[in-house]
Amino acid sequence: MNNPLIREIEVKSVITKSNLPVCEYSVNPYVGCTHGCRYCYASFMKRFTGHAEPWGSFVDVKMWPEIKNPGQYAGKELFIGSVTDPYLPQEEQYGRTRALLEQLKGSGAKISIATKSDRILRDLDLIRTFPEARISWSVNTLDEGFKDDMDHAASIERRLAAMEAFHRAGVRTTCFVSPIFPGITDVKAIIRRVKGQCNLIWLENLNLRGSYKTAILEYIREKHPELLPLYREIYDKGNRSYWEQLDAELKDYAAKIGLPYVTNDDSMKRPFEAPPVIVNYFYHEQIKKSARKGGSSHAGTAGSRDDSTSD
């Protein structure tokens, strides 16, 4: 995104209590995002920001007092990046995610971070100091052309290289295959590509609602007209048979290549060296309901309304 609107905002706290059982807190050092993803689930956040600009064209940089008593988060799960990418290009100038990590260092907090960037490599050594840290990268295609049609974030190869670097460093990594575009996302190819460099492979379906439903269907009409009947069947008629069939195919594929396949369970009980677990989050209703009420759309991670944006 060229020349996005950037402003600094003061907030009382950057850490917000989560309303999902998968973590205790969600943390978003920024409001808004310049990746410009056409399918962005987090665009609902615009109604809390006071911005008239289109979602994707602005970023509010949060300034908060230094965290008092970081030890209060010992053993707690903090999810960083539930409604923004904590490693946006603006992180290079403002360093708010770095500041957050430095303030929490040694606290005993458990952190999960979701990103589409390789800027996170800057903080690898710092992140390694956190117990049970895990990092997820969104990768829903290996086709850089399709990726460029969908977002302005780092290339797929850069994301995968960052994932591999973290995994080699002993940090738990997740490949978040989301959103899966029917007839376009080659889930099996992605699994083959990442299975040696991650601990979890999350699967989430493309869920169209709000203003971006029209945008995505128009994209399909223009670029993949042969798929339009399928998309109409899924997103206008509510037919779930595509996802049910894909679930069955991927379950069989996982068994064939020797990977566990589970539903709605992203626990970290397996040894680090074990092969990755494939986790199906299709139609995870608790996540979907939370998103509609103002929460995170990242399946298997965390979510809550980020009340600190209005402080």
ZAKOLNU-355930 format. One line per 8 residues: number of its first residue (from 1); their letters; for each residue x, y, z of N, C-alpha, C. Coordinates in Angstrom, 3 decimals. Layout:
// ZAKOLNU-355930
NUM	a	X Y Z X Y Z X Y Z  ...
//
This chain:
// ZAKOLNU-355930
1	mnnplire	0.848 -1.190 0.000 0.000 0.000 0.000 0.887 1.245 0.000  0.709 2.142 -0.989 1.507 3.348 -1.082 0.956 4.433 -0.178  1.854 5.056 0.592 1.499 6.196 1.429 0.263 5.964 2.304  0.267 4.946 3.131 -0.856 4.757 4.048 -0.881 5.858 5.101  -2.027 6.116 5.659 -2.160 7.085 6.736 -1.633 6.448 8.024  -0.641 7.064 8.638 -0.054 6.552 9.870 -0.248 7.588 10.966  -0.744 7.160 12.113 -0.853 8.060 13.252 -0.521 7.301 14.528  -0.029 8.028 15.510 0.270 7.435 16.806 -0.906 7.669 17.736
9	ievksvit	-1.269 6.636 18.482 -2.358 6.772 19.450 -1.878 6.264 20.808  -2.314 6.922 21.863 -1.967 6.500 23.204 -3.060 5.592 23.754  -2.646 4.470 24.336 -3.597 3.524 24.927 -3.138 3.210 26.340  -4.073 2.805 27.175 -3.753 2.494 28.565 -2.986 1.180 28.674  -3.328 0.251 27.788 -2.665 -1.052 27.793 -2.755 -1.656 26.405  -1.764 -2.444 26.033 -1.772 -3.125 24.733 -2.249 -4.561 24.892  -2.408 -5.013 26.132 -2.783 -6.396 26.411 -4.255 -6.441 26.806  -5.032 -7.236 26.085 -6.484 -7.286 26.263 -6.921 -8.690 26.634
17	ksnlpvce	-7.786 -8.790 27.594 -8.318 -10.088 27.991 -9.039 -10.731 26.814  -8.782 -12.021 26.587 -9.391 -12.739 25.467 -10.677 -13.425 25.913  -11.619 -13.549 25.001 -12.872 -14.238 25.320 -12.924 -15.649 24.757  -11.769 -16.171 24.338 -11.715 -17.540 23.839 -10.858 -18.406 24.766  -11.173 -19.690 24.859 -10.440 -20.561 25.777 -9.037 -20.915 25.319  -8.674 -20.590 24.079 -7.364 -20.992 23.573 -6.240 -20.086 24.041  -6.570 -18.964 24.661 -5.538 -18.110 25.238 -6.188 -17.185 26.252  -5.351 -16.607 27.090 -5.882 -15.686 28.092 -5.936 -14.236 27.616
25	ysvnpyvg	-5.003 -13.865 26.728 -4.907 -12.463 26.313 -4.610 -12.358 24.825  -5.130 -11.288 24.203 -4.743 -10.955 22.833 -4.019 -9.616 22.861  -3.061 -9.476 21.956 -2.191 -8.305 21.945 -2.038 -7.825 20.506  -2.305 -6.547 20.284 -2.184 -5.972 18.946 -1.452 -4.645 19.031  -0.174 -4.614 18.682 0.603 -3.372 18.786 0.175 -2.297 17.792  -0.598 -2.681 16.801 -1.077 -1.740 15.794 -2.573 -1.931 15.591  -3.212 -0.894 15.077 -4.605 -0.970 14.638 -4.606 -0.756 13.136  -5.267 -1.642 12.412 -5.234 -1.563 10.963 -4.093 -2.389 10.411
33	cthgcryc	-3.996 -2.425 9.076 -2.994 -3.271 8.437 -2.837 -2.806 6.998  -1.605 -2.817 6.525 -1.357 -2.366 5.152 -1.133 -3.515 4.182  -1.377 -4.747 4.613 -1.229 -5.884 3.696 -2.311 -5.870 2.614  -3.453 -5.261 2.929 -4.506 -5.131 1.924 -5.079 -6.443 1.442  -5.202 -7.427 2.325 -5.751 -8.726 1.922 -7.205 -8.564 1.484  -7.515 -9.087 0.327 -8.878 -8.941 -0.195 -9.908 -9.642 0.674  -9.479 -10.689 1.375 -10.400 -11.518 2.157 -10.324 -11.195 3.643  -9.804 -10.039 4.014 -9.454 -9.766 5.403 -10.642 -9.887 6.346
41	yasfmkrf	-10.552 -10.849 7.271 -11.590 -11.031 8.273 -11.575 -9.907 9.306  -10.419 -9.290 9.517 -10.283 -8.298 10.588 -10.833 -6.928 10.204  -11.379 -6.787 9.015 -11.868 -5.483 8.582 -13.011 -4.974 9.449  -13.634 -5.871 10.230 -14.681 -5.432 11.151 -14.131 -4.429 12.162  -12.799 -4.456 12.393 -12.193 -3.562 13.372 -12.346 -2.100 12.986  -12.603 -1.818 11.715 -12.674 -0.427 11.286 -13.748 0.332 12.060  -14.821 -0.344 12.438 -15.904 0.366 13.113 -15.521 0.830 14.513  -14.396 0.329 15.027 -13.940 0.755 16.350 -12.885 1.851 16.266
49	tghaepwg	-12.463 2.236 15.048 -11.281 3.084 14.913 -11.570 4.558 14.669  -12.741 4.873 14.151 -13.029 6.256 13.800 -12.452 6.667 12.456  -11.919 5.713 11.714 -11.336 6.015 10.404 -12.398 5.976 9.311  -12.343 6.974 8.420 -13.203 6.961 7.230 -12.498 6.295 6.060  -11.169 6.165 6.156 -10.383 5.596 5.068 -10.693 4.114 4.900  -10.487 3.587 3.693 -10.717 2.153 3.474 -9.811 1.306 4.362  -10.310 0.175 4.790 -9.487 -0.772 5.544 -8.298 -1.196 4.676  -7.136 -1.175 5.288 -5.926 -1.498 4.549 -5.118 -0.277 4.167
57	sfvdvkmw	-5.695 0.918 4.358 -5.000 2.146 3.954 -4.535 2.969 5.144  -4.677 2.445 6.352 -4.244 3.192 7.532 -3.691 2.240 8.585  -2.835 2.789 9.423 -2.309 2.068 10.579 -2.206 3.045 11.742  -2.782 2.654 12.873 -2.586 3.397 14.105 -1.516 2.683 14.921  -0.516 3.429 15.326 0.602 2.880 16.081 0.333 3.095 17.571  0.217 2.026 18.315 -0.128 2.135 19.729 1.090 2.503 20.574  0.881 3.481 21.444 1.875 3.871 22.427 1.278 3.607 23.809  1.936 2.787 24.585 1.404 2.404 25.891 2.471 2.582 26.966
65	peiknpgq	2.047 2.774 28.215 3.025 2.850 29.300 3.742 1.510 29.428  4.983 1.541 29.886 5.719 0.298 30.061 4.933 -0.637 30.962  4.892 -1.893 30.574 4.084 -2.881 31.292 4.578 -3.034 32.729  3.679 -2.783 33.672 4.020 -2.937 35.082 3.804 -4.392 35.498  4.691 -4.906 36.269 4.593 -6.272 36.772 4.336 -7.277 35.651  5.239 -7.392 34.690 5.045 -8.368 33.604 4.949 -9.800 34.121  5.443 -10.048 35.332 5.358 -11.384 35.900 3.942 -11.872 36.115  2.979 -10.964 36.091 1.578 -11.379 36.246 1.116 -12.255 35.083
73	yagkelfi	1.873 -12.231 33.980 1.499 -13.023 32.814 2.239 -14.359 32.750  2.964 -14.686 33.805 3.696 -15.958 33.831 2.737 -17.127 33.637  3.060 -17.991 32.682 2.231 -19.156 32.410 0.980 -18.864 31.611  0.725 -17.612 31.306 -0.462 -17.229 30.538 -0.124 -17.201 29.050  -1.121 -17.483 28.246 -0.947 -17.472 26.779 -1.346 -16.108 26.240  -0.403 -15.435 25.588 -0.658 -14.152 24.951 -0.541 -14.336 23.440  -1.613 -14.011 22.739 -1.593 -14.134 21.284 -1.364 -12.766 20.666  -0.280 -12.617 19.925 0.121 -11.334 19.354 -0.226 -11.325 17.871
81	gsvtdpyl	-1.177 -10.463 17.520 -1.561 -10.346 16.112 -2.917 -10.922 15.793  -3.895 -10.744 16.687 -5.214 -11.317 16.419 -5.995 -10.530 15.382  -5.761 -9.200 15.309 -6.480 -8.390 14.315 -5.552 -7.425 13.577  -4.286 -7.715 13.587 -3.318 -6.979 12.781 -2.096 -7.863 12.624  -1.196 -7.486 11.733 0.078 -8.190 11.643 1.081 -7.418 12.499  1.673 -8.040 13.502 2.610 -7.318 14.359 3.934 -6.986 13.682  4.140 -7.500 12.459 5.366 -7.213 11.713 5.060 -6.539 10.382  4.202 -5.534 10.453 3.928 -4.684 9.304 5.190 -3.911 8.919
89	pqeeqygr	5.242 -3.335 7.718 6.385 -2.490 7.364 6.639 -1.385 8.390  5.583 -0.896 9.037 5.718 0.178 10.010 6.505 -0.258 11.254  6.610 -1.566 11.468 7.387 -2.063 12.600 8.854 -1.671 12.479  9.349 -1.535 11.258 10.748 -1.154 11.073 11.028 0.227 11.647  10.058 1.122 11.563 10.244 2.479 12.077 9.882 2.590 13.556  8.743 1.985 13.929 8.225 2.207 15.272 8.636 1.135 16.287  8.869 -0.075 15.846 9.357 -1.115 16.733 8.462 -1.423 17.913  7.154 -1.327 17.742 6.255 -1.535 18.884 6.193 -3.009 19.290
97	tralleql	6.250 -3.909 18.323 6.258 -5.331 18.675 7.555 -5.684 19.398  8.662 -5.152 18.937 9.940 -5.370 19.612 9.881 -4.841 21.048  9.305 -3.661 21.220 9.190 -3.081 22.553 8.345 -3.976 23.469  7.270 -4.499 22.918 6.406 -5.391 23.687 7.176 -6.620 24.154  7.890 -7.248 23.238 8.642 -8.450 23.581 9.713 -8.151 24.621  10.369 -7.011 24.502 11.400 -6.653 25.464 10.803 -6.418 26.848  9.598 -5.831 26.892 8.951 -5.596 28.182 8.478 -6.890 28.835  8.171 -7.882 28.016 7.679 -9.161 28.538 8.798 -10.182 28.766
105	kgsgakis	10.001 -9.884 28.297 11.101 -10.830 28.414 11.339 -11.213 29.873  11.449 -12.514 30.113 11.691 -12.995 31.466 10.462 -13.075 32.340  9.301 -12.722 31.793 8.070 -12.721 32.583 7.488 -14.113 32.772  7.893 -15.063 31.914 7.301 -16.393 31.950 6.043 -16.501 31.117  5.687 -15.402 30.412 4.509 -15.438 29.542 4.770 -16.372 28.369  3.727 -17.057 27.922 3.798 -17.885 26.721 3.211 -17.077 25.566  3.930 -16.996 24.468 3.467 -16.156 23.375 3.235 -16.964 22.110  2.197 -16.544 21.383 1.940 -17.022 20.030 1.867 -15.793 19.140
113	iatksdri	2.483 -15.864 17.972 2.508 -14.726 17.055 2.046 -15.192 15.685  1.165 -14.415 15.064 0.716 -14.705 13.696 1.192 -13.589 12.780  1.751 -13.951 11.633 2.278 -12.946 10.727 2.258 -13.450 9.286  2.438 -12.519 8.369 2.673 -12.845 6.961 4.008 -12.262 6.522  4.887 -12.027 7.486 6.121 -11.319 7.209 7.338 -12.117 7.637  8.473 -11.794 7.013 9.743 -12.349 7.479 10.511 -11.329 8.320  9.918 -10.162 8.573 10.557 -9.194 9.469 10.741 -9.761 10.867  9.961 -10.754 11.201 10.047 -11.380 12.509 11.418 -12.002 12.753
121	lrdldlir	12.174 -12.270 11.694 13.510 -12.837 11.864 14.395 -11.933 12.716  14.152 -10.642 12.679 14.909 -9.702 13.514 14.838 -10.074 14.989  13.695 -10.636 15.398 13.445 -10.895 16.816 13.610 -12.366 17.197  14.206 -13.151 16.325 14.325 -14.583 16.593 14.985 -14.866 17.938  16.129 -14.253 18.204 16.827 -14.532 19.454 16.004 -14.120 20.668  15.284 -13.023 20.562 14.440 -12.562 21.662 13.257 -13.507 21.876  12.632 -13.923 20.795 11.478 -14.820 20.893 11.881 -16.163 21.488  13.081 -16.618 21.214 13.545 -17.899 21.745 13.627 -17.906 23.269
129	tfpearis	13.647 -16.724 23.888 13.736 -16.679 25.354 12.399 -16.960 26.031  11.314 -16.978 25.255 9.989 -17.211 25.828 9.680 -18.707 25.854  9.116 -19.196 26.955 8.780 -20.625 27.036 7.644 -20.984 26.085  7.828 -22.055 25.343 6.777 -22.584 24.468 6.279 -21.569 23.447  7.151 -20.675 22.992 6.741 -19.724 21.953 6.383 -20.472 20.683  5.433 -19.950 19.953 5.117 -20.523 18.640 4.697 -19.420 17.681  5.113 -19.596 16.454 4.897 -18.584 15.430 4.154 -19.211 14.257  3.149 -18.505 13.746 2.415 -19.020 12.588 2.521 -18.044 11.424
137	wsvntlde	2.655 -18.615 10.240 2.648 -17.845 8.991 1.456 -18.287 8.156  0.736 -17.334 7.614 -0.379 -17.641 6.719 0.166 -17.942 5.334  -0.139 -19.131 4.847 0.305 -19.568 3.516 -0.867 -20.327 2.888  -1.581 -19.698 1.986 -2.725 -20.383 1.390 -2.522 -20.680 -0.091  -1.274 -20.512 -0.548 -0.941 -20.816 -1.939 0.569 -20.906 -2.070  1.030 -21.608 -3.088 2.440 -21.581 -3.453 2.637 -20.787 -4.736  1.556 -20.244 -5.249 1.543 -19.468 -6.485 1.722 -17.988 -6.137  2.890 -17.441 -6.435 3.150 -16.045 -6.073 2.218 -15.081 -6.826
145	gfkddmdh	1.781 -15.471 -8.005 0.863 -14.618 -8.750 -0.469 -14.481 -8.039  -1.009 -15.604 -7.573 -2.268 -15.562 -6.833 -2.078 -14.814 -5.523  -0.942 -15.061 -4.854 -0.648 -14.344 -3.608 -0.684 -12.841 -3.848  -0.043 -12.382 -4.947 -0.001 -10.949 -5.250 -1.391 -10.396 -5.554  -2.258 -11.230 -6.098 -3.637 -10.808 -6.336 -4.381 -10.594 -5.023  -3.967 -11.320 -3.979 -4.714 -11.331 -2.719 -4.159 -10.407 -1.644  -2.833 -10.162 -1.628 -2.290 -9.321 -0.560 -0.967 -8.678 -0.983  -0.531 -7.700 -0.167 0.719 -6.984 -0.406 1.784 -7.391 0.607
153	aasierrl	1.597 -8.500 1.269 2.545 -8.954 2.285 3.759 -9.609 1.622  4.660 -10.124 2.444 5.876 -10.754 1.941 5.550 -11.921 1.021  6.469 -12.243 0.146 6.262 -13.363 -0.773 6.121 -14.667 0.001  5.541 -15.645 -0.639 5.392 -16.953 -0.008 6.760 -17.541 0.319  7.706 -17.412 -0.576 9.034 -17.970 -0.335 9.702 -17.322 0.862  9.521 -16.027 1.050 10.102 -15.355 2.218 9.431 -15.840 3.496  8.135 -16.047 3.457 7.438 -16.571 4.639 7.950 -17.965 4.985  8.083 -18.800 3.965 8.524 -20.172 4.203 9.967 -20.216 4.696
161	aameafhr	10.808 -19.324 4.195 12.195 -19.269 4.649 12.262 -18.855 6.117  11.414 -17.911 6.508 11.377 -17.489 7.905 10.881 -18.620 8.795  9.865 -19.330 8.332 9.344 -20.471 9.075 10.440 -21.509 9.307  11.183 -21.795 8.266 12.249 -22.787 8.378 13.326 -22.334 9.359  13.673 -21.051 9.324 14.701 -20.535 10.226 14.272 -20.668 11.682  13.024 -20.346 11.978 12.528 -20.474 13.347 12.496 -21.937 13.778  12.044 -22.798 12.887 11.945 -24.218 13.233 13.331 -24.793 13.506  14.298 -24.421 12.686 15.665 -24.893 12.902 16.237 -24.376 14.215
169	agvrttcf	15.740 -23.216 14.659 16.208 -22.623 15.914 15.497 -23.211 17.130  14.585 -24.150 16.897 13.907 -24.804 18.000 12.639 -24.131 18.466  12.105 -23.209 17.666 10.845 -22.536 18.001 9.706 -23.236 17.266  8.633 -23.532 17.982 7.496 -24.201 17.357 6.868 -23.306 16.296  6.641 -23.877 15.132 6.115 -23.119 14.017 4.832 -23.757 13.487  3.992 -22.909 12.929 2.720 -23.344 12.366 2.553 -22.787 10.972  2.136 -23.622 10.053 1.724 -23.164 8.732 0.206 -23.045 8.752  -0.273 -21.827 8.658 -1.714 -21.552 8.721 -2.240 -21.498 7.288
177	vspifpgi	-2.782 -22.588 6.802 -3.304 -22.660 5.436 -4.695 -22.035 5.451  -4.718 -20.723 5.275 -5.962 -19.984 5.421 -5.875 -18.657 4.677  -6.986 -18.267 4.028 -8.164 -19.099 3.821 -7.969 -20.007 2.606  -8.523 -21.187 2.692 -8.480 -22.118 1.570 -9.513 -21.684 0.527  -9.038 -21.329 -0.657 -9.923 -20.945 -1.758 -10.332 -22.202 -2.523  -11.631 -22.520 -2.550 -12.082 -23.710 -3.276 -11.594 -23.713 -4.721  -11.002 -24.824 -5.115 -10.559 -24.975 -6.488 -9.269 -24.247 -6.815  -8.723 -23.496 -5.886 -7.504 -22.723 -6.144 -6.371 -23.144 -5.200
185	tdvkaiir	-6.634 -23.167 -3.909 -5.604 -23.542 -2.939 -5.306 -25.031 -3.032  -4.057 -25.359 -3.320 -3.621 -26.755 -3.381 -3.078 -27.137 -2.001  -3.981 -27.592 -1.151 -3.609 -27.865 0.240 -2.553 -28.957 0.326  -2.695 -29.999 -0.476 -1.735 -31.099 -0.427 -0.329 -30.619 -0.796  -0.231 -29.761 -1.786 1.082 -29.249 -2.199 1.717 -28.430 -1.083  0.907 -27.650 -0.390 1.427 -26.856 0.723 1.903 -27.777 1.842  1.133 -28.808 2.146 1.531 -29.758 3.187 2.865 -30.409 2.836  2.992 -30.824 1.585 4.252 -31.446 1.154 5.423 -30.477 1.317
193	rvkgqcnl	5.172 -29.206 1.026 6.244 -28.205 1.078 6.693 -27.894 2.505  5.772 -27.897 3.462 6.107 -27.391 4.803 6.263 -28.467 5.866  5.932 -29.715 5.561 5.865 -30.724 6.617 7.194 -30.971 7.330  8.301 -30.551 6.724 9.590 -30.721 7.373 10.057 -29.526 8.176  9.230 -28.476 8.227 9.673 -27.256 8.905 8.603 -26.636 9.786  7.650 -27.424 10.218 6.637 -26.901 11.132 6.129 -27.998 12.057  5.465 -27.562 13.129 4.910 -28.483 14.110 3.404 -28.662 13.953  2.767 -27.664 13.397 1.328 -27.709 13.163 1.017 -27.196 11.772
201	iwlenlnl	-0.017 -27.755 11.173 -0.554 -27.245 9.914 -2.035 -27.022 10.135  -2.415 -25.760 10.241 -3.820 -25.424 10.445 -4.517 -25.270 9.101  -5.745 -25.705 9.025 -6.550 -25.576 7.812 -7.805 -24.786 8.141  -8.068 -23.733 7.390 -9.295 -22.968 7.591 -9.913 -22.615 6.252  -11.213 -22.798 6.159 -11.917 -22.517 4.914 -12.087 -21.023 4.681  -12.213 -20.657 3.416 -12.577 -19.290 3.059 -14.015 -19.066 3.487  -14.217 -18.077 4.323 -15.536 -17.777 4.843 -15.907 -16.372 4.386  -16.827 -16.249 3.456 -17.164 -14.959 2.877 -18.353 -14.324 3.563
209	rgsyktai	-18.128 -13.121 4.041 -19.212 -12.336 4.617 -18.874 -10.863 4.434  -19.840 -10.009 4.626 -19.587 -8.580 4.565 -19.178 -8.099 3.183  -18.484 -6.976 3.153 -18.172 -6.313 1.887 -17.210 -7.119 1.028  -16.340 -7.915 1.661 -15.356 -8.618 0.838 -15.941 -9.824 0.117  -17.158 -10.239 0.456 -17.781 -11.328 -0.300 -17.962 -10.917 -1.750  -18.486 -9.718 -1.961 -18.687 -9.223 -3.319 -17.356 -9.106 -4.055  -16.325 -8.608 -3.362 -15.022 -8.424 -3.991 -14.413 -9.752 -4.420  -14.525 -10.756 -3.568 -13.941 -12.059 -3.895 -14.715 -12.723 -5.031
217	leyirekh	-16.026 -12.658 -4.986 -16.813 -13.275 -6.057 -16.557 -12.577 -7.393  -16.333 -11.282 -7.361 -16.013 -10.561 -8.584 -14.645 -11.003 -9.102  -13.701 -11.227 -8.204 -12.379 -11.723 -8.602 -12.508 -13.097 -9.257  -13.299 -13.968 -8.669 -13.496 -15.306 -9.238 -14.136 -15.195 -10.618  -15.102 -14.315 -10.755 -15.774 -14.136 -12.045 -14.772 -13.697 -13.114  -13.848 -12.817 -12.742 -12.905 -12.278 -13.709 -11.742 -13.231 -14.003  -11.179 -13.828 -12.948 -9.949 -14.609 -13.106 -10.186 -16.112 -13.202  -11.251 -16.608 -12.592 -11.531 -18.048 -12.600 -13.028 -18.290 -12.848
225	pellplyr	-13.531 -17.873 -14.003 -14.971 -17.989 -14.258 -15.473 -19.429 -14.194  -14.593 -20.390 -14.470 -15.002 -21.791 -14.411 -15.370 -22.231 -12.997  -14.906 -21.467 -11.987 -15.180 -21.812 -10.586 -16.392 -21.073 -10.028  -16.926 -20.139 -10.777 -18.019 -19.329 -10.250 -19.225 -20.164 -9.814  -19.651 -21.169 -10.590 -20.783 -21.995 -10.113 -20.493 -22.655 -8.761  -19.261 -23.126 -8.565 -18.900 -23.738 -7.290 -18.991 -22.718 -6.159  -18.487 -21.516 -6.388 -18.524 -20.481 -5.354 -19.961 -20.064 -5.056  -20.782 -19.988 -6.074 -22.196 -19.665 -5.848 -22.858 -20.752 -5.003
233	eiydkgnr	-22.532 -21.997 -5.285 -23.108 -23.118 -4.539 -22.708 -23.041 -3.064  -21.442 -22.713 -2.824 -20.944 -22.667 -1.448 -21.413 -21.415 -0.718  -21.258 -20.252 -1.363 -21.419 -18.995 -0.639 -22.777 -18.329 -0.808  -23.556 -18.745 -1.783 -24.919 -18.235 -1.904 -25.942 -19.244 -1.401  -25.660 -20.526 -1.637 -26.615 -21.562 -1.247 -26.248 -22.270 0.063  -25.043 -22.005 0.570 -24.646 -22.600 1.839 -24.361 -24.081 1.785  -23.994 -24.586 0.618 -23.703 -26.012 0.466 -22.318 -26.328 1.034  -22.241 -27.228 2.012 -20.975 -27.567 2.656 -20.314 -28.822 2.083
241	syweqlda	-20.875 -29.366 1.039 -20.361 -30.642 0.541 -18.914 -30.528 0.066  -18.514 -29.370 -0.477 -17.125 -29.207 -0.914 -16.179 -29.388 0.257  -16.493 -28.747 1.380 -15.617 -28.817 2.554 -15.630 -30.214 3.170  -16.781 -30.849 3.144 -16.863 -32.216 3.671 -16.014 -33.173 2.840  -16.064 -33.004 1.526 -15.268 -33.854 0.645 -13.777 -33.563 0.823  -13.418 -32.268 0.931 -12.018 -31.905 1.119 -11.498 -32.448 2.445  -12.309 -32.370 3.467 -11.940 -32.918 4.775 -11.615 -34.403 4.657  -12.471 -35.146 3.975 -12.254 -36.591 3.814 -10.984 -36.865 3.005
249	elkdyaak	-10.770 -36.099 1.941 -9.582 -36.293 1.110 -8.300 -36.015 1.889  -8.310 -34.931 2.662 -7.109 -34.564 3.408 -6.849 -35.519 4.560  -7.905 -36.051 5.131 -7.741 -37.055 6.192 -7.065 -38.297 5.618  -7.514 -38.720 4.450 -6.897 -39.878 3.788 -5.457 -39.571 3.404  -5.222 -38.369 2.902 -3.871 -37.982 2.487 -2.928 -37.959 3.687  -3.400 -37.417 4.793 -2.572 -37.366 5.998 -2.180 -38.771 6.441  -3.141 -39.682 6.413 -2.846 -41.063 6.806 -1.815 -41.683 5.859  -1.924 -41.347 4.588 -1.017 -41.912 3.584 0.420 -41.458 3.808
257	iglpyvtn	0.603 -40.195 4.243 1.963 -39.686 4.430 2.396 -39.740 5.894  1.561 -40.336 6.736 1.944 -40.571 8.114 1.841 -39.387 9.052  0.907 -38.463 8.782 0.722 -37.313 9.664 -0.613 -37.422 10.405  -0.622 -37.075 11.698 -1.890 -37.070 12.435 -2.832 -36.014 11.857  -4.119 -36.284 11.911 -5.128 -35.363 11.394 -6.225 -35.252 12.444  -6.413 -34.043 12.986 -7.392 -33.846 14.054 -8.285 -32.668 13.704  -9.294 -32.444 14.527 -10.235 -31.346 14.317 -10.278 -30.446 15.546  -10.070 -29.141 15.326 -10.210 -28.138 16.377 -9.374 -28.424 17.618
265	ddsmkrpf	-8.138 -28.842 17.442 -7.261 -29.124 18.582 -5.834 -28.771 18.198  -5.334 -27.658 18.744 -3.978 -27.235 18.384 -3.026 -27.349 19.576  -3.242 -28.316 20.433 -2.396 -28.486 21.613 -0.962 -28.819 21.212  -0.051 -28.559 22.135 1.361 -28.767 21.857 1.907 -29.954 22.664  1.155 -31.009 22.749 1.536 -32.137 23.573 2.621 -32.995 22.938  2.745 -32.962 21.632 3.712 -33.819 20.960 5.120 -33.246 21.074  6.134 -34.110 21.089 7.521 -33.639 21.132 7.830 -32.745 19.927  8.768 -31.844 20.108 9.129 -30.911 19.044 9.550 -31.650 17.780
273	eappvivn	10.255 -32.753 17.961 10.806 -33.478 16.814 9.761 -34.303 16.065  8.564 -34.446 16.629 7.533 -35.268 15.992 7.041 -34.617 14.702  6.538 -35.416 13.768 5.980 -34.848 12.538 4.822 -33.899 12.866  4.545 -32.947 11.994 3.478 -31.987 12.283 2.095 -32.628 12.336  1.228 -32.003 13.111 -0.169 -32.402 13.188 -0.977 -31.504 12.262  -1.837 -32.092 11.460 -2.744 -31.314 10.611 -4.039 -31.100 11.390  -4.433 -29.840 11.515 -5.605 -29.494 12.314 -6.656 -28.847 11.429  -7.808 -29.471 11.342 -8.908 -28.963 10.535 -9.766 -28.025 11.384
281	yfyheqik	-9.832 -26.762 10.946 -10.689 -25.784 11.626 -11.869 -25.361 10.752  -12.267 -26.200 9.798 -13.432 -25.852 8.987 -14.632 -25.624 9.908  -15.312 -24.502 9.678 -16.557 -24.214 10.395 -16.397 -24.351 11.901  -15.346 -23.735 12.419 -15.163 -23.711 13.872 -16.064 -22.605 14.405  -17.277 -22.957 14.798 -18.322 -21.976 15.056 -17.977 -20.997 16.171  -17.252 -21.443 17.172 -16.908 -20.526 18.248 -16.035 -19.389 17.736  -15.120 -19.733 16.826 -14.276 -18.713 16.228 -15.126 -17.776 15.385  -16.004 -18.341 14.581 -16.819 -17.521 13.684 -17.714 -16.565 14.470
289	ksarkggs	-18.348 -17.058 15.551 -19.232 -16.212 16.348 -18.457 -15.088 17.001  -17.251 -15.402 17.464 -16.419 -14.381 18.087 -16.075 -13.292 17.088  -15.763 -13.682 15.863 -15.415 -12.701 14.843 -16.588 -11.780 14.553  -17.796 -12.356 14.502 -18.969 -11.536 14.217 -19.239 -10.538 15.334  -18.848 -10.902 16.562 -19.086 -10.018 17.699 -17.958 -9.020 17.914  -16.891 -9.170 17.118 -15.796 -8.229 17.264 -14.536 -8.862 17.771  -14.326 -10.128 17.451 -13.146 -10.826 17.948 -12.216 -11.215 16.832  -11.255 -12.063 17.152 -10.257 -12.479 16.184 -10.843 -13.470 15.203
297	shagtags	-10.272 -13.491 14.021 -10.676 -14.479 13.027 -9.623 -15.545 12.834  -8.568 -15.509 13.635 -7.501 -16.496 13.480 -7.896 -17.782 14.177  -8.256 -18.773 13.418 -8.659 -20.030 14.016 -7.529 -20.635 14.800  -7.883 -21.224 15.921 -6.913 -21.959 16.703 -5.920 -21.093 17.436  -6.158 -19.791 17.484 -5.191 -18.948 18.147 -5.833 -18.181 19.274  -6.397 -17.046 18.976 -6.961 -16.256 20.060 -7.920 -15.251 19.496  -8.704 -14.612 20.355 -9.555 -13.557 19.866 -10.296 -12.858 20.961  -10.444 -11.580 20.794 -11.279 -10.797 21.675 -11.438 -9.439 21.047
305	rddstsd	-12.426 -8.718 21.447 -12.501 -7.344 21.001 -11.316 -6.605 21.608  -10.648 -5.843 20.784 -9.463 -5.126 21.236 -9.887 -3.779 21.791  -10.351 -3.775 23.038 -10.897 -2.571 23.638 -9.861 -1.474 23.803  -8.588 -1.854 23.786 -7.562 -0.828 24.006 -7.489 0.164 22.856  -8.112 -0.127 21.728 -8.070 0.803 20.607 -8.850 2.067 20.917  -9.776 2.009 21.843 -10.617 3.184 22.113 -10.158 3.933 23.349  -9.054 3.527 23.964 -8.595 4.203 25.169 -8.092 5.602 24.865
//
